[in-house]
Amino acid sequence: MATVLLVRHGRTTANATGLLAGRAVGVGLDQIGRDQAALTGDRLAAVPLVAVVSSPLERCQQTAQHILERQTGTPVASVDSDLIECDYGRWQGRTLSELATEDLWPLVQSQPSAVVFPDGESMAAMQARSVAAIRRHDAAVEAEHGPEAVWVAVSHGDIIKSILADALGMHLDLFQRIAVSPASVSIVRYGAGRPSVHATNTEAGDLSWLSKGIRSGDAPVGGGAGHRAPSTTGA
């Protein structure tokens, strides 16, 4: 299958102040978030992306724009509402410090598969729709561009954590063990037999090796030789 790069949006004013923004409109990147998104765009500039799919929320579309404007080609840009933030219901707009005193908070930490936010979405439904969206786009990208194609999905922390948990074969109740920082890049490839996770939560480092795609095949016993960045000497 193709390779998907899962990118979380850059930092927002809500992130900086410990506010759960949820699906609130008008929450954009702050200056640090813009710098983070620009760095991610620079990291991906050497990778010929075929598509950039974003959550409809402003902070994700702003991050996607930083990626798109640094591409030398013309990846297809689109928005998918199935990649939107979890519907936190009545938790939206409240501070994390306040929410940590709620009876539901320990369950969010230890058994998210049983969590339904008040007047909101269940975390299980959040994972189901986001994983289905990623797999749907991935199949479409491969059908059009081939198995070496690379594309980006720009979304939110809990969304990306739930997608990574699925790809790693982890129960949703373990997904709080995964960290996904603002503007980080995680790399997943969906194979015929199983997904393979090539990186999680990377905030820096060369990604130009992705310009040659990731080869399909069985997992190498012993770990293999890894990936090499394309030569810059012409050799």
N, CA, C and O of each residue as an XYZ file, in Angstrom:
940
protein
N       0.830     -1.194      0.000
C       0.000      0.000      0.000
C       0.872      1.256      0.000
O       2.096      1.174      0.110
N       0.239      2.397     -0.122
C       0.953      3.665     -0.063
C       1.439      3.930      1.365
O       1.173      3.145      2.276
N       2.141      5.026      1.545
C       2.653      5.414      2.861
C       1.950      6.685      3.302
O       1.885      7.656      2.548
N       1.420      6.686      4.528
C       0.746      7.866      5.055
C       1.597      8.489      6.160
O       2.104      7.794      7.039
N       1.741      9.805      6.096
C       2.411     10.569      7.132
C       1.333     11.262      7.961
O       0.605     12.115      7.454
N       1.236     10.901      9.208
C       0.242     11.466     10.106
C       0.855     12.685     10.796
O       1.800     12.557     11.574
N       0.314     13.855     10.506
C       0.853     15.111     11.040
C      -0.174     15.746     11.971
O      -1.317     15.990     11.584
N       0.248     16.005     13.188
C      -0.628     16.761     14.086
C      -0.464     18.256     13.790
O       0.615     18.699     13.394
N      -1.521     19.019     13.982
C      -1.426     20.463     13.789
C      -0.416     21.074     14.761
O      -0.114     20.485     15.799
N       0.102     22.248     14.424
C       1.005     22.969     15.311
C       0.287     23.485     16.547
O      -0.934     23.390     16.664
N       1.074     24.034     17.468
C       0.518     24.513     18.734
C      -0.465     25.659     18.520
O      -0.284     26.501     17.639
N      -1.501     25.672     19.338
C      -2.501     26.738     19.290
C      -2.494     27.507     20.613
O      -1.857     27.097     21.584
N      -3.210     28.622     20.629
C      -3.358     29.376     21.873
C      -4.060     28.525     22.928
O      -3.760     28.638     24.116
N      -4.996     27.672     22.499
C      -5.686     26.787     23.438
C      -4.709     25.783     24.043
O      -4.729     25.552     25.252
N      -3.852     25.182     23.212
C      -2.837     24.268     23.733
C      -1.962     24.961     24.768
O      -1.672     24.403     25.826
N      -1.550     26.171     24.455
C      -0.618     26.900     25.310
C      -1.224     27.253     26.664
O      -0.504     27.385     27.654
N      -2.542     27.407     26.709
C      -3.202     27.801     27.954
C      -3.907     26.637     28.643
O      -4.592     26.841     29.646
N      -3.750     25.414     28.120
C      -4.350     24.251     28.756
C      -5.849     24.163     28.601
O      -6.545     23.665     29.487
N      -6.352     24.649     27.470
C      -7.786     24.638     27.196
C      -8.108     23.508     26.218
O      -7.378     23.306     25.247
N      -9.182     22.780     26.460
C      -9.613     21.735     25.532
C     -10.474     22.391     24.448
O     -11.664     22.631     24.649
N      -9.860     22.674     23.307
C     -10.556     23.409     22.238
C     -11.620     22.572     21.560
O     -12.664     23.093     21.166
N     -11.364     21.269     21.418
C     -12.330     20.407     20.749
C     -12.601     20.873     19.332
O     -11.674     21.098     18.553
N     -13.877     21.018     19.002
C     -14.270     21.424     17.650
C     -14.609     22.914     17.553
O     -15.225     23.344     16.577
N     -14.219     23.691     18.538
C     -14.502     25.124     18.514
C     -13.871     25.765     17.286
O     -12.743     25.440     16.914
N     -14.605     26.671     16.665
C     -14.086     27.358     15.486
C     -13.211     28.521     15.920
O     -13.314     29.011     17.045
N     -12.341     28.958     15.002
C     -11.516     30.126     15.259
C     -10.304     29.878     16.120
O      -9.675     30.831     16.581
N      -9.952     28.612     16.356
C      -8.759     28.290     17.134
C      -7.614     28.041     16.144
O      -7.540     26.987     15.512
N      -6.731     29.027     16.027
C      -5.647     28.927     15.061
C      -4.302     28.709     15.711
O      -4.187     28.665     16.936
N      -3.286     28.572     14.883
C      -1.924     28.389     15.371
C      -1.416     29.678     15.998
O      -1.676     30.767     15.486
N      -0.684     29.557     17.117
C       0.025     30.714     17.634
C       1.378     30.803     16.931
O       1.652     30.009     16.031
N       2.224     31.749     17.322
C       3.489     31.921     16.607
C       4.369     30.680     16.714
O       5.009     30.284     15.740
N       4.402     30.070     17.891
C       5.173     28.838     18.027
C       4.593     27.755     17.128
O       5.340     27.005     16.500
N       3.270     27.668     17.062
C       2.633     26.683     16.198
C       2.933     26.915     14.734
O       3.140     25.962     13.983
N       2.959     28.175     14.320
C       3.308     28.482     12.923
C       4.750     28.087     12.624
O       5.048     27.565     11.549
N       5.637     28.337     13.572
C       7.036     27.928     13.388
C       7.159     26.411     13.322
O       7.924     25.882     12.515
N       6.413     25.718     14.163
C       6.428     24.250     14.140
C       5.929     23.712     12.801
O       6.531     22.809     12.220
N       4.827     24.275     12.321
C       4.257     23.830     11.047
C       5.206     24.122      9.889
O       5.323     23.323      8.960
N       5.887     25.278      9.947
C       6.851     25.616      8.902
C       8.005     24.622      8.898
O       8.468     24.211      7.834
N       8.475     24.233     10.089
C       9.551     23.243     10.179
C       9.108     21.907      9.591
O       9.864     21.258      8.868
N       7.879     21.502      9.904
C       7.363     20.251      9.334
C       7.265     20.355      7.818
O       7.591     19.404      7.108
N       6.817     21.509      7.316
C       6.789     21.710      5.864
C       8.169     21.608      5.256
O       8.328     21.034      4.178
N       9.178     22.158      5.929
C      10.557     22.062      5.445
C      11.035     20.615      5.445
O      11.709     20.183      4.511
N      10.691     19.870      6.482
C      11.101     18.462      6.556
C      10.505     17.644      5.412
O      11.132     16.716      4.903
N       9.278     18.005      5.016
C       8.580     17.239      3.976
C       8.820     17.788      2.573
O       8.334     17.219      1.596
N       9.562     18.885      2.466
C       9.766     19.510      1.154
C      10.464     18.572      0.173
O      10.226     18.651     -1.032
N      11.317     17.694      0.673
C      12.054     16.772     -0.199
C      11.250     15.531     -0.557
O      11.707     14.702     -1.343
N      10.052     15.396      0.015
C       9.215     14.222     -0.245
C       8.122     14.611     -1.231
O       7.311     15.482     -0.919
N       8.070     13.997     -2.410
C       7.036     14.344     -3.402
C       5.674     13.790     -3.000
O       5.322     12.667     -3.361
N       4.927     14.564     -2.268
C       3.623     14.130     -1.784
C       2.606     14.148     -2.919
O       2.642     15.019     -3.788
N       1.706     13.183     -2.900
C       0.662     13.148     -3.922
C      -0.649     13.722     -3.409
O      -1.511     14.096     -4.205
N      -0.815     13.797     -2.082
C      -2.056     14.313     -1.515
C      -1.814     14.792     -0.094
O      -0.972     14.254      0.625
N      -2.569     15.817      0.298
C      -2.585     16.301      1.677
C      -4.045     16.424      2.082
O      -4.778     17.258      1.550
N      -4.465     15.587      3.029
C      -5.849     15.562      3.499
C      -5.873     16.127      4.911
O      -5.059     15.741      5.750
N      -6.800     17.038      5.176
C      -6.821     17.734      6.460
C      -8.168     17.623      7.150
O      -9.212     17.516      6.506
N      -8.120     17.649      8.471
C      -9.319     17.924      9.271
C      -9.859     19.287      8.853
O      -9.083     20.146      8.434
N     -11.154     19.506      8.953
C     -11.707     20.796      8.550
C     -11.404     21.944      9.509
O     -11.637     23.100      9.158
N     -10.898     21.667     10.692
C     -10.664     22.731     11.657
C      -9.479     23.603     11.252
O      -8.516     23.131     10.647
N      -9.575     24.887     11.599
C      -8.636     25.907     11.123
C      -7.187     25.553     11.409
O      -6.330     25.726     10.543
N      -6.897     25.062     12.606
C      -5.515     24.794     12.981
C      -4.875     23.718     12.110
O      -3.674     23.758     11.844
N      -5.688     22.753     11.668
C      -5.161     21.707     10.783
C      -4.978     22.239      9.365
O      -3.983     21.930      8.708
N      -5.932     23.036      8.892
C      -5.799     23.576      7.544
C      -4.624     24.546      7.449
O      -3.964     24.614      6.412
N      -4.356     25.293      8.514
C      -3.185     26.165      8.525
C      -1.899     25.346      8.457
O      -0.968     25.700      7.733
N      -1.854     24.257      9.208
C      -0.673     23.377      9.177
C      -0.511     22.753      7.801
O       0.600     22.687      7.275
N      -1.607     22.295      7.219
C      -1.558     21.713      5.879
C      -1.023     22.714      4.864
O      -0.272     22.342      3.962
N      -1.404     23.983      5.005
C      -0.955     25.003      4.063
C       0.552     25.183      4.120
O       1.189     25.385      3.086
N       1.127     25.115      5.305
C       2.588     25.210      5.432
C       3.269     24.056      4.693
O       4.336     24.230      4.104
N       2.653     22.894      4.728
C       3.212     21.736      4.011
C       3.063     21.919      2.507
O       4.011     21.693      1.754
N       1.885     22.323      2.071
C       1.599     22.455      0.642
C       2.467     23.509     -0.021
O       2.944     23.294     -1.135
N       2.682     24.640      0.631
C       3.405     25.725     -0.011
C       4.896     25.447     -0.157
O       5.593     26.184     -0.853
N       5.396     24.393      0.492
C       6.802     24.037      0.375
C       7.034     22.874     -0.577
O       8.172     22.445     -0.764
N       5.969     22.361     -1.179
C       6.098     21.277     -2.147
C       6.410     21.839     -3.536
O       5.827     22.842     -3.950
N       7.329     21.191     -4.251
C       7.632     21.625     -5.615
C       6.598     21.103     -6.596
O       6.412     21.685     -7.664
N       5.929     20.028     -6.254
C       4.860     19.509     -7.095
C       3.524     20.099     -6.693
O       3.456     21.124     -6.015
N       2.472     19.439     -7.118
C       1.117     19.927     -6.823
C       0.279     18.800     -6.219
O      -0.589     18.246     -6.894
N       0.532     18.453     -4.943
C      -0.310     17.430     -4.313
C      -1.759     17.883     -4.231
O      -2.042     19.072     -4.079
N      -2.659     16.940     -4.331
C      -4.087     17.250     -4.220
C      -4.405     17.576     -2.774
O      -4.084     16.796     -1.878
N      -5.031     18.718     -2.535
C      -5.416     19.125     -1.182
C      -6.910     18.902     -0.988
O      -7.715     19.265     -1.845
N      -7.275     18.307      0.137
C      -8.692     18.068      0.418
C      -8.939     18.084      1.918
O      -8.004     18.069      2.719
N     -10.204     18.116      2.280
C     -10.634     18.140      3.676
C     -11.553     16.941      3.903
O     -12.391     16.622      3.061
N     -11.386     16.282      5.049
C     -12.239     15.138      5.380
C     -12.764     15.318      6.801
O     -11.986     15.365      7.753
N     -14.075     15.419      6.940
C     -14.676     15.639      8.255
C     -14.485     14.454      9.183
O     -14.648     14.600     10.394
N     -14.140     13.272      8.651
C     -13.885     12.121      9.510
C     -12.541     12.215     10.233
O     -12.248     11.401     11.109
N     -11.723     13.206      9.866
C     -10.456     13.431     10.563
C     -10.552     14.564     11.575
O      -9.539     14.977     12.139
N     -11.766     15.072     11.811
C     -11.971     16.164     12.751
C     -11.703     15.685     14.181
O     -11.714     14.488     14.468
N     -11.465     16.647     15.057
C     -11.229     16.359     16.467
C     -12.390     15.576     17.066
O     -13.512     15.623     16.563
N     -12.104     14.853     18.149
C     -13.158     14.163     18.885
C     -14.200     15.180     19.358
O     -13.861     16.309     19.712
N     -15.453     14.773     19.360
C     -16.514     15.615     19.910
C     -16.522     15.407     21.425
O     -17.045     14.411     21.926
N     -15.934     16.364     22.143
C     -15.821     16.243     23.599
C     -17.076     16.709     24.335
O     -17.108     16.715     25.565
N     -18.108     17.100     23.586
C     -19.362     17.474     24.213
C     -19.193     18.615     25.202
O     -18.603     19.647     24.882
N     -19.718     18.421     26.411
C     -19.679     19.486     27.423
C     -18.279     19.714     27.997
O     -18.069     20.657     28.760
N     -17.338     18.870     27.641
C     -15.949     19.097     28.066
C     -15.292     20.198     27.220
O     -14.339     20.836     27.667
N     -15.784     20.414     26.038
C     -15.168     21.395     25.141
C     -15.167     22.792     25.779
O     -16.152     23.224     26.378
N     -14.034     23.478     25.629
C     -13.917     24.842     26.117
C     -13.514     24.962     27.574
O     -13.363     26.076     28.076
N     -13.335     23.853     28.264
C     -12.932     23.874     29.667
C     -11.437     23.603     29.799
O     -10.822     23.060     28.882
N     -10.861     23.971     30.918
C      -9.428     23.766     31.115
C      -9.153     22.314     31.502
O      -9.988     21.653     32.119
N      -7.978     21.835     31.131
C      -7.599     20.464     31.477
C      -7.472     20.299     32.982
O      -7.783     19.234     33.516
N      -7.018     21.341     33.676
C      -6.882     21.244     35.131
C      -8.242     21.064     35.790
O      -8.356     20.342     36.781
N      -9.268     21.704     35.259
C     -10.618     21.543     35.784
C     -11.166     20.163     35.437
O     -11.786     19.506     36.274
N     -10.935     19.726     34.198
C     -11.454     18.429     33.762
C     -10.825     17.280     34.545
O     -11.452     16.236     34.725
N      -9.592     17.467     35.009
C      -8.904     16.412     35.757
C      -9.599     16.102     37.082
O      -9.300     15.080     37.700
N     -10.512     16.950     37.529
C     -11.257     16.695     38.762
C     -12.574     15.969     38.498
O     -13.261     15.580     39.442
N     -12.937     15.782     37.228
C     -14.193     15.109     36.871
C     -14.093     13.601     37.125
O     -13.013     13.018     37.021
N     -15.213     12.984     37.455
C     -15.237     11.532     37.703
C     -14.835     10.748     36.456
O     -14.287      9.651     36.562
N     -15.106     11.308     35.274
C     -14.807     10.605     34.023
C     -13.309     10.592     33.705
O     -12.848      9.743     32.943
N     -12.557     11.516     34.276
C     -11.144     11.670     33.917
C     -10.326     10.386     34.100
O      -9.593     10.018     33.183
N     -10.415      9.688     35.240
C      -9.629      8.452     35.379
C      -9.959      7.405     34.325
O      -9.085      6.643     33.911
N     -11.217      7.361     33.886
C     -11.602      6.409     32.851
C     -10.985      6.793     31.507
O     -10.575      5.919     30.744
N     -10.917      8.086     31.213
C     -10.250      8.552     29.993
C      -8.796      8.096     29.980
O      -8.246      7.767     28.930
N      -8.183      8.082     31.156
C      -6.774      7.692     31.248
C      -6.566      6.182     31.179
O      -5.592      5.718     30.587
N      -7.469      5.418     31.778
C      -7.222      3.983     31.932
C      -8.076      3.081     31.054
O      -7.651      1.977     30.712
N      -9.278      3.529     30.680
C     -10.171      2.690     29.876
C     -10.929      3.535     28.858
O     -12.157      3.605     28.907
N     -10.201      4.185     27.922
C     -10.871      5.068     26.963
C     -11.902      4.370     26.090
O     -12.805      5.027     25.572
N     -11.793      3.058     25.913
C     -12.785      2.361     25.087
C     -14.181      2.428     25.692
O     -15.167      2.213     24.986
N     -14.283      2.723     26.988
C     -15.583      2.798     27.657
C     -16.078      4.230     27.805
O     -17.149      4.456     28.368
N     -15.313      5.202     27.307
C     -15.636      6.605     27.528
C     -16.604      7.133     26.480
O     -16.397      6.957     25.279
N     -17.661      7.781     26.950
C     -18.539      8.582     26.098
C     -18.580      9.972     26.734
O     -19.027     10.124     27.871
N     -18.117     10.976     26.007
C     -18.103     12.315     26.570
C     -19.531     12.849     26.706
O     -20.364     12.595     25.836
N     -19.823     13.579     27.774
C     -21.194     14.053     28.001
C     -21.691     14.909     26.840
O     -21.102     15.938     26.509
N     -22.788     14.462     26.231
C     -23.363     15.114     25.048
C     -22.379     15.130     23.886
O     -22.460     15.994     23.013
N     -21.451     14.177     23.873
C     -20.437     14.133     22.826
C     -20.274     12.741     22.235
O     -21.223     11.960     22.167
N     -19.073     12.454     21.816
C     -18.751     11.239     21.079
C     -18.067     10.231     21.995
O     -17.440     10.609     22.985
N     -18.189      8.961     21.667
C     -17.401      7.952     22.366
C     -16.010      7.887     21.739
O     -15.843      8.161     20.551
N     -15.033      7.529     22.531
C     -13.670      7.421     22.010
C     -13.549      6.239     21.045
O     -12.734      6.273     20.123
N     -14.353      5.201     21.252
C     -14.359      4.076     20.320
C     -14.873      4.510     18.948
O     -14.328      4.100     17.924
N     -15.925      5.343     18.923
C     -16.449      5.847     17.649
C     -15.443      6.766     16.983
O     -15.300      6.751     15.760
N     -14.739      7.572     17.781
C     -13.686      8.435     17.251
C     -12.640      7.615     16.514
O     -12.250      7.951     15.395
N     -12.184      6.533     17.148
C     -11.169      5.692     16.518
C     -11.708      5.018     15.263
O     -11.021      4.974     14.243
N     -12.909      4.502     15.323
C     -13.473      3.776     14.186
C     -13.568      4.659     12.946
O     -13.184      4.239     11.854
N     -14.079      5.884     13.107
C     -14.244      6.747     11.932
C     -12.913      7.242     11.395
O     -12.742      7.365     10.182
N     -11.964      7.529     12.285
C     -10.686      8.058     11.813
C      -9.842      6.972     11.140
O      -9.213      7.231     10.114
N      -9.822      5.781     11.694
C      -9.089      4.676     11.058
C      -9.704      4.341      9.708
O      -8.983      4.126      8.734
N     -11.026      4.297      9.642
C     -11.693      4.009      8.369
C     -11.354      5.062      7.329
O     -11.151      4.732      6.161
N     -11.288      6.333      7.737
C     -10.958      7.406      6.802
C      -9.535      7.259      6.275
O      -9.300      7.404      5.076
N      -8.589      6.974      7.161
C      -7.192      6.816      6.734
C      -7.057      5.646      5.770
O      -6.391      5.761      4.742
N      -7.670      4.546      6.090
C      -7.568      3.374      5.207
C      -8.256      3.643      3.863
O      -7.784      3.183      2.823
N      -9.357      4.376      3.881
C     -10.055      4.703      2.630
C      -9.193      5.589      1.730
O      -9.058      5.325      0.535
N      -8.620      6.628      2.304
C      -7.757      7.506      1.518
C      -6.505      6.768      1.039
O      -6.055      6.966     -0.089
N      -5.952      5.925      1.894
C      -4.732      5.201      1.532
C      -4.973      4.289      0.339
O      -4.152      4.229     -0.576
N      -6.093      3.584      0.346
C      -6.428      2.706     -0.773
C      -6.628      3.512     -2.057
O      -6.203      3.088     -3.131
N      -7.272      4.671     -1.942
C      -7.501      5.505     -3.124
C      -6.193      6.055     -3.674
O      -6.003      6.111     -4.889
N      -5.284      6.464     -2.779
C      -3.979      6.971     -3.213
C      -3.195      5.882     -3.951
O      -2.616      6.134     -5.007
N      -3.181      4.687     -3.393
C      -2.443      3.611     -4.061
C      -3.069      3.269     -5.410
O      -2.350      3.039     -6.382
N      -4.384      3.234     -5.479
C      -5.048      2.903     -6.738
C      -4.693      3.903     -7.830
O      -4.567      3.528     -8.996
N      -4.530      5.179     -7.461
C      -4.252      6.206     -8.454
C      -2.764      6.412     -8.714
O      -2.359      6.686     -9.844
N      -1.948      6.280     -7.666
C      -0.538      6.666     -7.789
C       0.446      5.519     -7.591
O       1.643      5.701     -7.811
N      -0.020      4.354     -7.186
C       0.864      3.219     -7.020
C       1.339      3.036     -5.597
O       1.157      3.922     -4.761
N       1.961      1.867     -5.305
C       2.316      1.507     -3.930
C       3.460      2.313     -3.334
O       3.669      2.263     -2.122
N       4.214      3.063     -4.153
C       5.314      3.863     -3.616
C       4.885      5.286     -3.264
O       5.705      6.084     -2.812
N       3.617      5.607     -3.465
C       3.127      6.968     -3.220
C       3.156      7.301     -1.730
O       2.981      6.433     -0.875
N       3.383      8.586     -1.445
C       3.396      9.091     -0.068
C       2.383     10.231      0.037
O       2.340     11.113     -0.820
N       1.578     10.205      1.079
C       0.584     11.255      1.280
C       0.530     11.642      2.751
O       1.062     10.932      3.604
N      -0.107     12.762      3.046
C      -0.159     13.307      4.402
C      -1.600     13.425      4.865
O      -2.482     13.805      4.095
N      -1.832     13.098      6.125
C      -3.106     13.379      6.794
C      -2.811     14.291      7.978
O      -2.028     13.933      8.858
N      -3.433     15.469      8.005
C      -3.227     16.431      9.088
C      -4.434     16.372     10.016
O      -5.563     16.626      9.596
N      -4.192     16.039     11.264
C      -5.311     15.869     12.192
C      -4.902     16.281     13.607
O      -4.053     17.153     13.792
N      -5.521     15.638     14.599
C      -5.429     16.062     15.993
C      -4.785     14.981     16.852
O      -4.676     13.828     16.437
N      -4.357     15.367     18.062
C      -3.603     14.456     18.902
C      -4.305     13.139     19.195
O      -3.752     12.072     18.927
N      -5.528     13.200     19.747
C      -6.227     11.955     20.080
C      -6.584     11.154     18.832
O      -6.596      9.924     18.870
N      -6.871     11.831     17.742
C      -7.173     11.129     16.487
C      -5.957     10.332     16.034
O      -6.061      9.145     15.726
N      -4.805     10.993     15.998
C      -3.589     10.322     15.515
C      -3.176      9.215     16.480
O      -2.748      8.148     16.040
N      -3.295      9.444     17.764
C      -2.973      8.395     18.737
C      -3.846      7.165     18.519
O      -3.365      6.037     18.622
N      -5.121      7.374     18.220
C      -6.012      6.226     18.011
C      -5.683      5.492     16.716
O      -5.801      4.268     16.651
N      -5.271      6.231     15.683
C      -4.865      5.590     14.426
C      -3.587      4.785     14.627
O      -3.468      3.669     14.122
N      -2.635      5.347     15.363
C      -1.388      4.633     15.633
C      -1.636      3.396     16.490
O      -1.021      2.353     16.267
N      -2.533      3.506     17.469
C      -2.848      2.342     18.296
C      -3.388      1.206     17.435
O      -2.999      0.051     17.607
N      -4.285      1.536     16.506
C      -4.819      0.524     15.596
C      -3.710     -0.094     14.746
O      -3.649     -1.313     14.586
N      -2.832      0.754     14.202
C      -1.755      0.250     13.339
C      -0.776     -0.628     14.120
O      -0.208     -1.572     13.571
N      -0.585     -0.314     15.394
C       0.328     -1.091     16.238
C      -0.331     -2.339     16.816
O       0.325     -3.127     17.497
N      -1.622     -2.523     16.550
C      -2.329     -3.678     17.095
C      -2.610     -3.550     18.581
O      -2.773     -4.555     19.274
N      -2.666     -2.308     19.078
C      -2.913     -2.057     20.493
C      -4.402     -1.844     20.740
O      -5.099     -1.268     19.904
N      -4.876     -2.301     21.866
C      -6.244     -1.991     22.271
C      -6.338     -0.500     22.533
O      -5.371      0.123     22.970
N      -7.505      0.071     22.264
C      -7.703      1.491     22.502
C      -7.416      1.869     23.952
O      -7.028      3.006     24.222
N      -7.597      0.946     24.884
C      -7.343      1.253     26.285
C      -5.862      1.535     26.562
O      -5.516      2.027     27.636
N      -4.999      1.230     25.607
C      -3.558      1.480     25.780
C      -3.087      2.720     25.025
O      -1.897      3.038     25.048
N      -3.998      3.425     24.358
C      -3.536      4.474     23.464
C      -2.965      5.685     24.187
O      -2.269      6.491     23.569
N      -3.240      5.835     25.482
C      -2.642      6.933     26.224
C      -1.147      6.728     26.450
O      -0.476      7.630     26.952
N      -0.619      5.576     26.095
C       0.829      5.346     26.171
C       1.566      5.999     25.006
O       2.792      6.105     25.030
N       0.829      6.437     23.986
C       1.422      7.027     22.784
C       1.430      8.548     22.922
O       0.425      9.148     23.302
N       2.565      9.165     22.611
C       2.672     10.627     22.620
C       2.652     11.144     21.186
O       3.312     10.583     20.311
N       1.899     12.209     20.948
C       1.842     12.851     19.630
C       1.934     14.359     19.854
O       0.957     14.992     20.253
N       3.091     14.922     19.600
C       3.344     16.334     19.872
C       2.853     17.220     18.725
O       2.643     16.727     17.617
N       2.669     18.512     18.973
C       2.255     19.424     17.901
C       3.225     19.393     16.719
O       4.443     19.437     16.893
N       2.658     19.317     15.523
C       3.391     19.322     14.252
C       4.319     18.125     14.079
O       5.189     18.141     13.208
N       4.146     17.090     14.893
C       4.972     15.893     14.746
C       4.526     15.076     13.539
O       3.401     15.207     13.057
N       5.442     14.228     13.063
C       5.189     13.346     11.915
C       5.323     11.898     12.363
O       6.344     11.517     12.936
N       4.306     11.096     12.108
C       4.352      9.652     12.312
C       4.136      8.978     10.961
O       3.426      9.510     10.108
N       4.742      7.818     10.764
C       4.770      7.183      9.438
C       4.183      5.779      9.513
O       4.666      4.935     10.268
N       3.142      5.536      8.728
C       2.470      4.241      8.715
C       2.321      3.765      7.276
O       2.036      4.547      6.368
N       2.518      2.483      7.094
C       2.267      1.859      5.784
C       1.349      0.661      5.996
O       1.647     -0.224      6.798
N       0.233      0.638      5.272
C      -0.729     -0.448      5.387
C      -0.393     -1.512      4.344
O      -0.540     -1.282      3.144
N       0.058     -2.674      4.810
C       0.402     -3.755      3.904
C      -0.773     -4.684      3.689
O      -1.839     -4.515      4.281
N      -0.560     -5.668      2.831
C      -1.630     -6.627      2.539
C      -1.968     -7.459      3.767
O      -3.125     -7.821      3.981
N      -0.936     -7.764      4.585
C      -1.170     -8.604      5.751
C      -1.370     -7.842      7.041
O      -2.137     -8.263      7.907
N      -0.673     -6.706      7.174
C      -0.737     -5.934      8.418
C      -0.143     -4.558      8.179
O       0.626     -4.378      7.235
N      -0.482     -3.587      9.009
C       0.191     -2.290      8.921
C       1.609     -2.393      9.481
O       1.911     -3.284     10.275
N       2.462     -1.482      9.064
C       3.787     -1.346      9.668
C       3.991      0.115     10.043
O       3.709      1.016      9.253
N       4.482      0.336     11.250
C       4.708      1.683     11.767
C       6.202      1.963     11.698
O       6.996      1.295     12.361
N       6.583      2.955     10.894
C       7.995      3.235     10.648
C       8.532      4.371     11.508
O       9.747      4.526     11.632
N       7.659      5.158     12.097
C       8.099      6.220     13.005
C       6.871      6.772     13.716
O       5.767      6.766     13.171
N       7.079      7.250     14.939
C       6.009      7.925     15.672
C       6.562      9.198     16.302
O       7.681      9.221     16.813
N       5.761     10.250     16.257
C       6.024     11.476     17.012
C       7.395     12.098     16.713
O       8.068     12.571     17.628
N       7.811     12.100     15.449
C       9.097     12.725     15.130
C       8.897     14.230     14.963
O       7.991     14.673     14.257
N       9.751     15.004     15.617
C       9.653     16.458     15.576
C      10.808     17.100     14.818
O      10.798     18.307     14.576
N      11.794     16.307     14.446
C      12.954     16.810     13.708
C      13.567     15.641     12.951
O      13.176     14.490     13.146
N      14.532     15.944     12.084
C      15.232     14.886     11.372
C      14.895     14.823      9.896
O      13.858     15.315      9.451
N      15.792     14.207      9.152
C      15.679     14.105      7.702
C      14.612     13.088      7.306
O      14.587     11.970      7.819
N      13.741     13.484      6.398
C      12.717     12.579      5.869
C      12.866     12.363      4.366
O      11.972     11.807      3.729
N      13.984     12.796      3.800
C      14.139     12.709      2.349
C      14.178     11.267      1.853
O      13.910     11.003      0.682
N      14.513     10.337      2.745
C      14.516      8.930      2.337
C      13.141      8.455      1.877
O      13.027      7.465      1.155
N      12.090      9.174      2.306
C      10.744      8.812      1.888
C      10.489      9.116      0.415
O       9.506      8.638     -0.152
N      11.364      9.905     -0.210
C      11.161     10.246     -1.620
C      11.240      9.016     -2.519
O      10.749      9.033     -3.648
N      11.858      7.951     -2.015
C      11.919      6.698     -2.776
C      10.884      5.691     -2.321
O      10.866      4.551     -2.785
N      10.008      6.121     -1.397
C       8.964      5.229     -0.930
C       9.489      4.170      0.017
O      10.687      4.095      0.291
N       8.572      3.355      0.512
C       8.918      2.251      1.403
C       8.537      0.961      0.710
O       7.388      0.780      0.306
N       9.486      0.074      0.572
C       9.225     -1.171     -0.146
C       8.357     -2.106      0.672
O       8.466     -2.182      1.896
N       7.495     -2.813     -0.036
C       6.659     -3.814      0.610
C       7.462     -5.086      0.842
O       8.542     -5.266      0.279
N       6.931     -5.947      1.660
C       7.583     -7.226      1.899
C       7.472     -7.631      3.350
O       6.912     -6.905      4.172
N       8.014     -8.805      3.660
C       7.994     -9.296      5.027
C       8.913     -8.452      5.897
O       9.869     -7.846      5.414
N       8.607     -8.424      7.189
C       9.463     -7.716      8.134
C      10.813     -8.421      8.203
O      10.851     -9.645      8.328
N      11.938     -7.676      8.123
C      13.244     -8.322      8.171
C      13.537     -8.866      9.557
O      13.382     -8.159     10.552
N      13.960    -10.121      9.624
C      14.373    -10.709     10.893
C      15.639     -9.996     11.365
O      16.585     -9.830     10.595
N      15.653     -9.581     12.615
C      16.807     -8.863     13.144
C      16.729     -7.368     12.951
O      17.586     -6.639     13.450
N      15.719     -6.889     12.236
C      15.534     -5.449     12.113
C      15.938     -4.849     10.797
O      15.486     -3.751     10.470
N      16.776     -5.522     10.015
C      17.160     -4.995      8.710
C      18.162     -3.857      8.788
O      18.670     -3.533      9.861
N      18.443     -3.249      7.627
C      19.479     -2.222      7.520
C      18.934     -0.807      7.614
O      19.704      0.153      7.630
N      17.614     -0.666      7.677
C      17.036      0.662      7.775
C      16.976      1.372      6.442
O      17.186      0.766      5.391
N      16.685      2.679      6.492
C      16.532      3.474      5.279
C      17.700      4.427      5.130
O      18.254      4.918      6.114
N      18.061      4.678      3.890
C      19.115      5.645      3.603
C      18.523      6.834      2.899
O      17.664      6.687      2.030
N      18.978      8.017      3.271
C      18.572      9.224      2.551
C      19.154      9.179      1.153
O      20.265      8.676      0.984
N      18.447      9.687      0.126
C      18.974      9.704     -1.231
C      20.301     10.463     -1.280
O      20.487     11.452     -0.571
N      21.205      9.998     -2.111
C      22.506     10.638     -2.233
C      22.353     12.045     -2.831
O      21.556     12.267     -3.742
N      23.138     12.987     -2.292
C      23.131     14.354     -2.820
C      24.342     14.614     -3.706
O      24.542     15.735     -4.173
N      25.155     13.576     -3.939
C      26.378     13.750     -4.734
C      26.206     13.316     -6.178
O      27.086     13.523     -7.014
N      25.045     12.705     -6.461
C      24.827     12.214     -7.813
C      25.425     10.841     -8.057
O      25.321     10.306     -9.161
N      26.059     10.256     -7.024
C      26.685      8.948     -7.186
C      25.636      7.855     -7.109
O      25.965      6.675     -7.223
